[in-house]
Amino acid sequence: VQLQACGGGLVQAGGSLRLSCAVSGVTFTGWSVGWFRLAAGKEREFVAAMRGGRTFYADSVKGRFTVSGDNAKNTVHLQMNMLKPEDTAVYYCAAGRPILSTLDSARAYYYWGPGTQVTVSS
């Protein structure tokens, strides 16, 4: 199983970025794909997840970020709008089969991509 995230970059506050995570080796059926981020000096943080067509978001990104899946391409996207400087982090996508109550736990995901840097300037 491999995951590869791309689409990170430098953007001004208020701008948008779209991250993509290409997943190979598993299909979305029965699997969840989650997005996490790691900012300097902070712990890894849950951002969003997609499971069986349902989407879940951290409170800090709700209303600004949208996760969606492209089954034909086995790719998950994270559309990030109204970006803030505090969104600056390395973003990772991960795949696993967590139960609903652990969707936001990094420990519930088996496979991880290498991450992509998102920097939001003020």
C-alpha positions in Angstrom: 0.0 0.0 0.0 1.3 3.4 -1.0 0.1 6.9 -0.5 1.5 10.0 -2.1 0.3 13.5 -1.2 0.9 16.5 -3.4 -0.4 20.0 -3.9 1.3 21.8 -1.0 2.9 25.2 -1.3 3.1 28.8 -0.2 -0.1 30.9 -0.1 -1.2 34.1 1.5 -3.7 34.1 4.3 -7.2 33.9 2.9 -6.0 31.9 -0.1 -6.7 28.3 -1.2 -4.8 25.1 -1.9 -5.9 21.7 -3.0 -4.1 18.7 -1.7 -4.4 15.3 -3.4 -3.5 11.9 -2.1 -3.1 9.1 -4.5 -3.7 5.7 -2.9 -2.5 2.4 -4.4 -2.9 -1.1 -3.0 -6.3 -0.6 -1.4 -9.7 0.6 -2.6 -11.9 3.0 -0.7 -14.4 0.2 0.1 -14.0 -0.6 3.7 -11.1 1.8 4.2 -10.8 5.3 5.6 -8.5 8.0 4.3 -7.5 10.6 6.8 -5.6 13.9 6.7 -3.4 14.9 9.5 -0.9 17.8 9.9 2.2 18.4 11.9 3.2 22.0 12.7 6.6 22.9 14.2 6.6 22.6 17.9 3.1 20.9 18.0 1.7 17.4 18.1 0.3 15.8 15.1 -3.3 16.9 14.6 -6.3 15.4 12.9 -7.7 17.5 10.0 -10.3 15.5 8.1 -11.3 12.0 7.0 -13.4 10.3 4.5 -15.1 7.0 5.3 -17.7 5.2 3.1 -18.6 8.5 1.5 -19.0 10.3 4.8 -16.7 13.1 5.7 -15.4 14.2 9.1 -13.6 17.4 10.1 -11.7 18.9 13.0 -13.4 21.9 14.5 -10.5 24.1 13.5 -11.1 23.5 9.8 -14.8 22.9 9.6 -16.4 25.2 7.1 -13.1 25.9 5.4 -11.8 22.5 4.3 -13.6 19.9 2.2 -12.4 16.3 1.7 -13.6 14.4 -1.4 -12.8 11.2 -3.2 -12.3 10.2 -6.8 -13.0 6.5 -6.9 -12.0 6.1 -10.5 -8.5 7.5 -9.7 -8.3 6.2 -6.1 -7.5 9.7 -5.1 -8.6 11.8 -2.1 -8.6 15.5 -2.3 -8.5 18.1 0.5 -9.7 21.5 -0.7 -8.5 24.1 1.8 -10.1 27.6 1.6 -9.7 30.7 3.7 -6.3 29.5 4.9 -4.9 31.0 8.0 -1.2 31.2 9.2 -2.0 28.6 11.8 -2.8 26.1 9.1 0.9 26.1 8.3 2.1 22.5 8.7 3.2 19.4 6.9 0.1 17.6 5.8 -0.1 13.8 5.6 -2.6 11.5 4.2 -3.1 8.1 5.8 -5.2 5.0 5.1 -6.7 2.6 7.7 -9.8 0.9 8.9 -10.5 2.7 12.2 -13.8 2.4 13.9 -15.9 5.5 13.9 -14.8 6.7 17.3 -11.1 6.6 16.4 -11.3 8.3 13.0 -9.4 11.2 14.4 -6.6 9.1 16.0 -3.4 8.7 14.0 -2.8 5.4 15.7 -5.8 3.9 13.8 -4.2 4.4 10.4 -1.9 1.8 9.0 -0.3 3.4 6.0 1.1 6.9 5.6 2.3 9.1 2.8 5.5 11.2 3.1 3.7 14.5 3.6 3.5 17.8 1.8 4.4 21.3 3.2 1.7 23.9 3.4 2.8 27.4 4.4 0.4 30.3 4.9 1.9 33.7 5.1 0.2 36.6 7.0 
